[in-house]
Amino acid sequence: MDLDISSNHDQSIPIYKQIYDQIRELIMIGDLGDGDQLPASRKLARELGVSRVSVTAAYSQLAVEGYIVSKVGSGTFVVGLFSQSAEGNVVERAPGLNLSGWGKRILSAESVELGVLNSGRPAIDFGFGRSFPHIFPYDIWRRLLARYLSTDDTMLSRYGSAAGYIPLREAVASYLRRMRGVDCRMDQVVIVSGIQQALDIICRLFLMKDDVILVESPGYVDAYNLFRTLGARLQPVPVDNQGLPVESIKETSNCRFAFVTPSNQFPRGGTMPLNRRLALLDWAQRSNAHILEDDYDGELRYSSHPIAALQGLDTEGRVIYLGTFSKVLFPALRLGYLVLPSPILPIFLKAKELVDRGAPTLTQAAVADFISEGHFERHLRRLRKEYGSRRKTLVEALDIYLPGLVEYSDVEAGLHVMIFLPADLVEEQIVASAAIAGVGVYPGSVYHFHRPSRPSLLLGFSGLGTSEIVEGVKRLAKDIKKEQRSS
Ligand SMILES: Cc1ncc(COP(=O)(O)O)c(C=O)c1O
């Protein structure tokens, strides 16, 4: 079969990677399906005018990831239904699974983990979105959990409310009004097991086939993959240093939602200014769309007070506000919350009840007390101090060891810094050579819609001490300069 792909010798992307990307894309969009035969490597190499080594390298990468399989003597074939082992290796055909349309889309959804280092944990790991374990007050947490375990209260022997444990909803509502400028009553707050669950239920309730969701690029791909599997078409809008440039939204019919991270754009960084926020609300009103405001780490600002949420400016019930404890407590807690406009509330609760009957009451009760007894705000103050100083160390090290070579957002917020590298460098090569030097850095391209994107890396600082941060940047800088000399 002839493949509609090409190669470009002028690009900074290795030829094998260009071939790999294009074939993978054809499989993902369904142009290549189960059992389709790929051309022999020699033939494809001749057609593309590239070396056979490049084609075989692309084929072996696709085979390792489970997209294709080679059968000795008969050729190379696309694997339509595959499963991946925990290590991300291949591959077990899954004949006769009879998946639903959703199941098939899940199977072919891109896994972000693919872009992450597979080989053990590096000595200095700039992994992002992690909490720093030494900062969390475990003794208080243990005491609060024990409080509910050591009582004969009937709380644990009954199902809780699907909307969430009432004292936690009250504590969250009061916190959001005071600290995040959210305009809400307690009954609008629903406790979920993370933002991802909230998005899943909302989309299943409201998305119709071919509905469009406006999203930021680069952006939060876990949400985007979910949207895609639920049948949405995504309309990416490239962000700048101030988040989503509302003026560049193209008029679209069927636009149901805009998914935005106004407090701290993920992953690039940047805060949406007031004029853009007002323009986005205006756009939502005109388009009869809702805004999904992902306030995943809005509390974590280091040089100024947190910026109030977009939801607080909304007078028309257009914003669905989403928050999580994953960043400010810990991700394994699996607790988040959303604030729903009143008309959406009853249907959301009905769906929530059917989906999981409610988040675990024990941890909800402990978090409720953690907030209402003042531990949460004390913890946040400590996080801001500790993370703020780690971020400062990171950007100072970048300025010292990579002066003028990388760009990053100067908004002092969040748990990572996304750095943009000189255009002539190859992101994967930097990630690979840093790994050899014992430094884990994470590719930025997976968050971009249009590839090749400008080479970039994500450096999380929340899990590292200051001396490790400096040493990690030193080693990374050595690699970047070496790659630059040889490119
Ligand atoms: C941009 C963004 N939104 C939301 C979340 C939180 O999701 P959850 O509450 O499901 O842990 C994350 C977690 O990494 C994130 O990076």
The ligand as an ORCA input file, in Angstrom:
! r2SCAN-3c Opt
* xyz 0 1
  C      -3.679     21.494     34.057
  C      -4.196     20.490     35.053
  N      -5.493     20.499     35.344
  C      -5.993     19.646     36.258
  C      -5.196     18.734     36.915
  C      -5.721     17.927     38.068
  O      -6.373     16.846     37.794
  P      -6.899     15.938     38.988
  O      -7.708     16.785     39.914
  O      -7.744     14.966     38.211
  O      -5.722     15.337     39.671
  C      -3.865     18.652     36.583
  C      -3.043     17.601     37.201
  O      -1.946     17.325     36.846
  C      -3.345     19.561     35.642
  O      -2.034     19.570     35.344
*
